[in-house]
Amino acid sequence: MAEVQEAVHVGLFRNRAFLAVWAAQVLSQTAANAVTSALIILVAELTHSNTSSSFLILLAIIPAVLFGIGAGVLVDRTDRRFVLVVTNALRGVAVLPLLVAGTSLTTAYLVNFLVAAVTIFFVPAESATIPGIVRKRDLLVANSLFTFTFNGSFLLGFIILAPITVSLYGFEFLWTVIAAMFGISSVLCATLPPSPTPQKAAHLISAELAERAFTETRKGISEAFHYLRATPLVTWAMIYIALTYTLIAVAGALAPGFVREVLRLGERNVVVLVAPAGIGVVFGLSLLNAVGARISRANAIGTGLLVVGLALLVLAAARPFAEVFASRLGGVLEALPFFVGMVSVTAFFFGLAYAFITVPAMTLLQEQLRDDIRGRVFGVLNVLVSIFSFLPLIFVGPLADVWGVAPVFVLAAVVVFGVWFGGRGVRLKSSLQ
């Protein structure tokens, strides 16, 4: 909440253009995350397959690999207001097949890919718009606020809006709400001032210029990796962030299967797992705000990793616990309330620990990185996040279908404990400093 208070202090909330693009970000990013979350539940209901859920999430990641660079080039050569208006409108239209054609597997895959692909163009256009509507001295606060709400929109859309709305009102109502959110975002962006028209020369890229750009890019990436080798604290902070994003992607793919196989409930009841996790994230952020001055970033990360690893092991052991409770309490139905409560509490601590890892790790990056290297390092971070998220999703679905979700959670816990142990020396050194 410090970002909001600072924004009020510097007067950003009196800047109508900033408020418009900020509101558009909150609505559209929440809607985009809700689409992915709801489609995971839908695909799980249609197929009862963890592999299908993994493939769905892969379709949301692939556009970043295919169109990421091209999206930035297009944004630099187009009126950004036009890009923002069109991308929001297109995402609203992309959801309509779910209302018109029905909830088939092919439609779910197609809609998920289209929404993710268009979002790739929205994000850089939004980021590039901010310097044109905000005073230079207010840029730091504005970007901080956008980062805060970007993460918050994931929590609101993926963990709260989609599961709860689907559980209470069904898919069709959610698709209507999402389309309306994208439509409102498009209208808000239409109120922005137009960005300066690029000069015609900017459209002409010679082979020499393209080759020079490629050389400079390769040199910049090489310098970034050289810097990371010399600063292990920054390297490990990036690994922690990439790990948490991977865990969220894996958890999102396996949550419906976990609810179906372990809790023996319908996939729409995934809310009993993701809602406590979301509450845990909020509580973790509040707790960090309260005790952040009394605990080092490294200790917070180490504690978070241990709690996440333990939570994954508890979830992996959930099925045997369920059988024990069922035999002692007279059956599955009698054991269910207590058992669901135990799983929900575990999910809460998973969310809390997620906050304890991600926020301090990102803060370490912001504190330790030099200004002249920051952009390149964050570029490497984006690549890491994409790779770390992409590769496990190829395997976790089939593994869960063959062996069940428990072995996958055990494997994830082993990875988490390995990362905790691998970075322990660097964290201890950081705490002593």
N, C-alpha and C positions, 0 to 999 in steps of 0.2 A: 504493500500500500504506500510505501515511501515514494514510489514513482508518481502516483496520483497526487499526493500532497505537494511534491515538487512542481508538478505540472500546473497546479493551481497557483503556486507561488510565482512562477515566471509568467503567468498569464496565457498559457496555451489554451486554456478552456474559454478564452474570449476570441480565439482565432477560429472563425467559422469554417474555413477551408480545412484546417487541421481536424476539427471535430467531425467534419463530413467523412474524410478519408479514414479517420480512426474508427468511427462507427461502422463504416463499410468493412473495415478489417475485422472487427469483432463479429459482425453478422455473417460475413462470407466465410471466414475461417472456421467459425463454429459450425456453419452449415456443411462445409466440406468435410470436416471431421465427423459430423453426424452421419453423412452419407456412407463413409467407410465403415463406421461402427455398425450401422443398421444393416448394411449389405453383408457384413460378416455373420450377423445373426441370421439373416435371410438365407444365405448360402448353406449355413450349417443346418437350418431346418429342412432345406430342399434335398441335401445330399447326405447329411449325417456323416460327413467326411472331414477330417482335419486337413487332409491334403487340399481339398477344394478351398478351404478357408485360407490356407497358406498361399495358394495361387492367386486368390483375390487380392491379398495384400501385396503380392509381387506386382500385380497389375497397377497398383497405386504408386509403386516405386520406379517402375520401368520408365515412365515419361520423364522423370528427372534425369535419367541416363541418356535418353534419346534426344530430348529437346532442351536440356538445361542451358547449354552454351548458346544455342540458336535463339532461345527466348530473350536472353540478355541483349543480343545483337539487334533483334527486332525492336525491343523497347527503346533502345538508344536512337532508333531511326524513325520513330512514330510518335505522334501526339500521345503522351501517357494518359491523359484523361480519356481519350478514345479507347485505349487499351483496357483501362479499368472498367469503363462502361460495358464494352463488348464482352470481356471475359466473365463479368458477373452475370450478364444476360445469357451468355452461352451456357454457363453452368446451371442456371435456372431451367433452360430449355432441355439440357441433357438429362435432367431428372424426370422429365415428363414421360418418357417411354415406360417408366415403372408404373405410372398411372394409366397409361393408354394400352400398352401391350401386356400388362400383367407382370407378375413376379416370377418370371422364368429364370433359369440359371444363365442362359445366354444374355438376357437383358441385364441381369445384375453385373456380369463381367463387363459388358459394353459400357454401361453407365459409369461404373467405377473407373474404367480407363479414361473415358472422356472427361470426367470431372477432374481427375488427377492431371491430365494433359493440359487442360485449360488453366488450372491453378498454377502450373509452372510459369505461365506468362503473367499472371496476376501479381505474384509476389515481387519480382524485380521491378515491375511498373510502379507498384505501391511504394517500395523502398526509394526508387528514384524520384518520386513525386515529393517526398517530404522536404528535401532541401529547397525546393522552389516555393513552398508555402509557409515555411517556418524560418524565423530569424536565425542567423548563424549561431548566436550565443545561446539559443534555445534548442539546438540540434541534439545535444547530448541527452537532455531530459526527454525530448520527443522520441528518440530512438529507444531509450530505456523503457518508456511507457509502451511503445509498440512491442518490444520484446516481452514485456510483462503480459500484455494482453494476448500475444501470439501463443504463449504457453498456456494462458488461462483458457483460450478458445479450444485448445485440445482437451483440457479437462472438462469444459462445459459441453462440447459437442460429442466427443468420443465416449466419455465416461458417464455423463449425466443425461443430456438431452435425448440421444438415440435410444439407449436401453430402457429408460423410464417411459418415454413416449410410446415405444413399440409395445412394452409390457401392458400399458394402461389403455392405449387407444388404437394400436395396430399400425401397420406399415403405411397404408394409404394416407392416413392423417399426417404422419411424419413427412411423407414425400411432399404433401401440400405445404406444410410449414417450411420445409427447406427451400422449395421453389420460391415461396414468398420472401424468404430471407435474402436469397440471391437477387430477386427483383428489387427489393428495397435498397440493397447495396448498390445496384446499378444506378438507381435514381439519385442516391446520395453522391455518387462519383460524377454524375452529370452536372452537379452544381459547382464542381471545381473549376478554377481558371485553366484555360488551355496551356499546355506546355509550349515553350518556344519551338517553332518549326525548324527542324534540322536543315542545315545548308545542303544544297544539292551535291556538293562535293563529298559530303559525308556518305552518300549512297554509293559512291564509286570506290571500290576496294581493289586496288591493283594486286597482281600476283606478288610483287615485291613487298607491298605493305602487309599482305596476308602472311608471307613468309617471315617478315620481321615480327609480326604479332605472335606467330607460333614460337619463334626463337625466344622472345621476351617472356612468353608464358612458361616455356620449359625452364628458362633460367630462374624465373621467380619461384617455381615449384622446387627447383633444386636448392635455392637459398632457404626456402621454408624448411625443407627436410634437414639441411645443415644446421639451421637454428634449433630445430627440435632435438637433434642429437646432442647439442651443447646445453640444453635446458631440460633435464629429465622431469622436473616438476610440471612444466607445461605439457610435455608429452604424455605423462600419466593423467593429467587433468583431461586431456582430449580422449584418452582411452576410457576414462570413467564415463564421460558424456556419451561416447559412442556405445558403451556397454548398456547404459540405461535405455537409450533409444532402441537397442536391439531387444532388450528384455520386454519393453512395451510392445514391440511388434510381435514377438513370439507369444506373449501373454494374450494379445488381441486375437491371434490366430487360433490359440488353443482354448480360450475361455469358454466358447460354446460347447466344445467337446468335453471339457472338464465338467460343466454343469450337467451335460447329458449322461456321461459315463460314470461320474463319481457321485454326484448328488441325485442322479436319476430324475432330473427335472427337465422340462422342455427348454429349448435353447433361448426362448424369450426371457427366461428367468435368470439370464446371465447378469441381470442387475444385482443379484445377491452377491455377486463377486466384484463387479466393477464399481458399483456405487460406494461400498466401503473403501475401496482403493482410492477413489476420488476424494472422499472425505479425509482419508489419511494424508493425501497430498496437501490439501488445504490446511489441515492441522499441522503438518510438518513445516509448511511455509510460515505459519504463525509462530510455531515454536522456535524456528530459526531466527525470526525477527526478535523474539524475546530473549534468547540465550546466545545469540550470535556473537556478542562481544565477549562472552565467557568461555567459548569453545573455539579452538583453532579450526580453520577450514579443513586441514588434513585429518584431524581427529573426527570431525563430523562425517567426512567421507568414509573413513575407516569403519566407524560405527554403522553407517548406512549400509555398507557392503556386507558386514556381518549379519545384520538384521535381514537384509534381502536374501542372503544365502540360507539362513535358518527358516525364513518364511517359505522359500521354495521347497525345502525338505519337508516341512509340515504339510504343504499341499500335496507333495508326492506321496506322503504316508496317509493321505485322507481316506483312500479306498479301504485299506485294512482297518483303520479306525471305524469307518462306517459299518463294516461287518461286525466288529466287536460290539459297538453300541447297539446294533440291531439285535444281536443275539442276547444281550443282557437286558435290553429294554422291551423285548417282546416282538420286535419287527422293525422294518425300515421306517414305516410311517411314524411309529412311536419315537424312534431315534432321530428323525429328520430335524425337528426344531433345534435340538441341542447341537446336532452335527452342522447344520447350516450356520448356526451362530458361531461355532468354532472356526469354520472356514471364512466367514465374514470378518471376524476379528483378525485372522491371519492376513487377509487381503488388506485390511486397514493398516497394519504394520508394514506391509509391502509398500503401500502408497506413501506412508510417512518416511520410510527409508529412502524411497526414490527421491523425495525432496531433499533429504540430507546428503544425497550424492550429487545430484544435478546442480543445485544452486551453488554450493560451495565450489564445485569444480569449475563452473562457468565464471564465478567471481575470481578464482585463481587465474584463469586465462586473461580476464580483463585487467587484473592487477599486474601480471607478470609480462605480458606481451609489449614489445616496443611498438610505437605508432607506425614505424616504417615497415613492419613485418606483419602487422595484425591482419590485414586483408588476406594475405597469402596463407597464413596459418588457418584462418577460418575457412578458406577455400579447401585446404587439406582436410579440415574437420568435416566439412560437408561430404567429401569423398569417403572418409572413414565411416561416417554414419550410414551412407548409402551402401557401402560394401558390407559393413557389419550387419546391417538390417537385411540385405539381399540374400547373402549366402545361407544364413541359418534357416530362412524361410523355405529354401529349396528342400531342406532335409527334415525339418521338424514335423511337418504335416504327415509325410509318409511314415516316419518313425512312430508318431503317435497312433496312426491307424494300425500299424503292425503290432507294436508293443504296448500301446496305451499311453496316456499323457504322463503317468507317474515317472517312467524312465527319462522322459524328456526334461521334466522338472529337476530330477536328480542331476542330469548332465548339466543343466543350466546352473544349478547350485555349485557344482564342481568348478565350472568356469568362473563364477563369481568369487569363490574362495581362492582360486588361483590368482585372479587379478588382485584380490586383497593382499595375498602373500607377496606377489611380485612387486607391488608398489609400496610395501610396508617400509622399506628402508628410506625411500625418498620422502614418504610422509613423516617419518620420525625426524629426519633431518630438517624438514620444513617446520615442524612443531618446535624444535629446539631454537630455530632462528627467530 
